[in-house]
Amino acid sequence: MNIKKYIYLFAFILLCSLKYNAQTVYAQVSSKQVQVGVPFEYAIVIKTNPNNYTPPNFKDFDIVGGPSQSQSTQWVNGVTSFQITLTWALVAKKEGKATISSAIVNAGSERFETNAISLDVVKGATSSQQNGTVNNDKAQYNKVSGGDIFIRTGLNKSKCVLGEQITIIQKVYSRLPIVGFQKVNTPTYNGFYMQLLESPTKGQIIQENIDGVVYQTYELFRHTCIANKPGKLQLTITDCDVVVRRQTNAKPKNIFEQFFGAAGYEDIVVNAKSRPTIVEVVGLPEEGKPNSFSGAVGNYNYKVEASRNELKANDAFNLKMIVSGKGNLKLVDPPKPILPEGFETYDPKITENSSTKTFDYLVIPRSEGSYSLKDLDFSYFNLELKKYITISPEPILIKVLPPDPNSKGAQVYTPQNQVKASDNDIRYIKKGNFELVKSETEFFNSTIHYVLLAFPLLALCSGLFLRRSYIKNNSNLVLVKERKAAKVAKKQLLSAEKLMQQNNKDGFYTEILLALNNYISNKLNIPAADLSHNNISNALTKKLINEDINKKLIATLQNSEYAKYAPGAVSGDLQAVYKDTIDLITNLEEQLNKKT
């Protein structure tokens, strides 16, 4: 009994080990059916930290690229996953069955083996075999050919009837990994009414196997189209710039590129185009086409409704003609109702949803009586039956009562055949002499006419005068600096006030010092390099500035410099320093402006 338990335990441990092995290290190829002379990818995926590895025996293949290494790390819900991928570009030597043996990966004290892969090698359309030898030029693998990246135009029908709805899909195919897109041109299909549809893949890159070749595909556009003219219509070529990642033979520049395999790949932009595609549009048959046909193609239902069946003359009612079903509903023209004489109508109000289109006519009868609205037929071409179908609704009875005589809009409709010619067709409203008064004057030669003519000239002269004054005032840079000295100092004092509120003494005294130095430099035209206390004092004395203000300015500069370079030794009221500086600049501005 104990032996059985050990056997079961050993089998369970072995099963878990095999499962762990399969999940930790495995091999894969881009396609299990390859062509002679056409490169394909073989990769070993390692989900652990390896010590070393032994590649498989590629006896039936030539290595045209690799091995290149890529590494990725993911953190999902606190769990870290690590993966290394080793990739080779291989070319099969000959047709037939070929096998890539297992690779060996050592990780710590464990030894892993990948799965062996069997391939079906077929003859290549553009095989590079010549005289039994294979071209080993690795540059072939890096070259991007027209068959590696292209756009395919998909049609659910290449032949349709005029007005029949078809679906056109533009999809990118790439044998290289797709990174992104640039300059995607939206196609315009001449001769078709087109409506963009949402892609079922919703912008995802999907892998597709076409004749044993694995492509990455991306759906660019999906349109539902309805042809509006017969003939062989050629769809415009769709093109876009596809950013793909390809393998290169560049050597790593540093140890990081060598470890992560970054030098083995590069992103390039390839212009992909679709091939010219023809859609044959067959015109509708003329035989049996009814007069009520308005271009509807598909399978439809039809009904007519009147908002009311009894009303007074000159009142209005709504006549709704409702078309529902599947087909070119968006291109269906309004049916033309044939109404009795004396009925007025206007262009219909059209409302539409996914499968119903309603034409709402406003109808106004002008004469009393009982009327039957008939000949309200609707015709369409049935694609399944290949013939015209006419739907004739039941006649609608309308009873029109006499008009309301008290209504302001009341009027009596008189048929044309009852109108009698009058002896005189001119009626005099009033006889006698009339005094004619000029009601309005002409604009030409008026006062406002001349004012508007002179306005551009006056505006031009004023603009030239202002421009000349501006240039003159700003030509002397010294005077410009003098005028703007106070404004510049004011801006720096605002910065000093903010620093004072933050109790930043060092920054505060720095701004006070800059405000005073910049003001003196701009106002007295002293270069910043010559702003010594003696130069400032001498310049103010020449300007006949009050000696007290002169001394106060020098003292403020000295205190600010002392506070800037020895902030820990300064103690004082920042608010008082700020106020004294403002008063000092104000007094200097007043006295200097008086001297000038």
Secondary structure, DSSP 8 states (H G I E B T S, - for coil): -HHHHHHHHHHHHHHHHHHHHHHHEEEEES-SEEEBT--EEEEEEE-S--SEEE----TTEEEEEEEEEEEEEEEETTEEEEEEEEEEEEEE-SSEEEEE---EEEETTEEEE---EEEEEE--TT---BTTB----THHHH---TTTEEEEEEES-SEEETT-EEEEEEEEEESS-EEEEE-------TTEEEEE---TTTT--EEEEETTEEEEEEEEEEEEEEE-S-EEEEE---EEEEEEEEE-----SSHHHHHHTGGGEEEEEEEEEB--EEEEEE---STT--TTEEEEEEEEEEEEEES-SEEETT--EEEEEEEEEEESGGG---------TTEEE---EEEE-SSEEEEEEEEEE-S-EEEEE----EEEEETTTTEEEEE----EEEEEE---TT-TT------GGG----S-S---S--S----------STTSHHHHHHHHHHHHHHHHHHHHHHHHHHHHH-HHHHHHHHHHHHHHHHHHHHHHHHHTT-HHHHHHHHHHHHHHHHHHHHT--GGG--HHHHHHHHHHTT--HHHHHHHHHHHHHHHHHHH-GGG--S-HHHHHHHHHHHHHHHHHHHHHH-
